[in-house]
Amino acid sequence: MYVRVHDQCVTSEVFGSLRCDCKEQFDHAKAMMVAQGRGMLIYMPQEGRGIGLSNKVHAYCLQDQGADTVDANRVLGFEDDYRSYEPVLHILQHFHLSRIQLCTNNPRKIHLLTELGVEITARVPVLIPTQKHNQAYLDAKLHRMDHFLEHLAPAPSACAHETNGDDLDHHQHDGDVRIEQQTTHILVMVGSVLAMVVYLLVNSI
């Protein structure tokens, strides 16, 4: 089953910022799940790679002065990424999902989930076209955070399609998406973290 572990991005998802690809990844992942007929979206409240909305706005000010997303966080005294994914394991166990196809470009997310015991059978790319507003951000993701962005750094075997489990061993769309299929929203409380799980269904799982 396709699973997208998506970290909150109020700036793009609520206010329409174009300087990142977060909302577009969110929409594209939903579209892939609808096309497949089922999937799970786990929405994690970890704004700004875990530094929070207020600090993220300060980081944006530094980016406007020329810093990239990594250096902006460091200037503010933060590490590159504070996100953690312990609740994801419990959510997957709750729904009796032992093996998943993870929709992500982020090797760190793959590594952390694998360390927690999540069996990832395939990485499914979520590639978003570049434009003038997100170019610097995607470049930083590629060169500073080692994200799998095949469309920015083409390789002989690179493509925007699903990749198999062997891909994990090496690195341990624009537009509105109208979801007309049945959608069930389930709120799951795990410790002090509230995560939203969205099932996208055509047929019963």
ABEGO torsion letter per residue (X at the ends): XBBBBBBBBAAAAAAGBAABAAAAAAAAAAAAAAAAGBEBBBBBBBBGGGAEAAAAAAAAAAAAAGBBAAAAAAAAGBBABABBAAAAAAAAAAAGBABBBBBBABAAAAAAAAAAGBBBABBBBBBBBBBAAAAAAAAAAAAAAGBBBAAABBBAABBABBBBAAAAAAAXXBEBBBBABBBBBBBBBBEABBBBBBBBBABBX
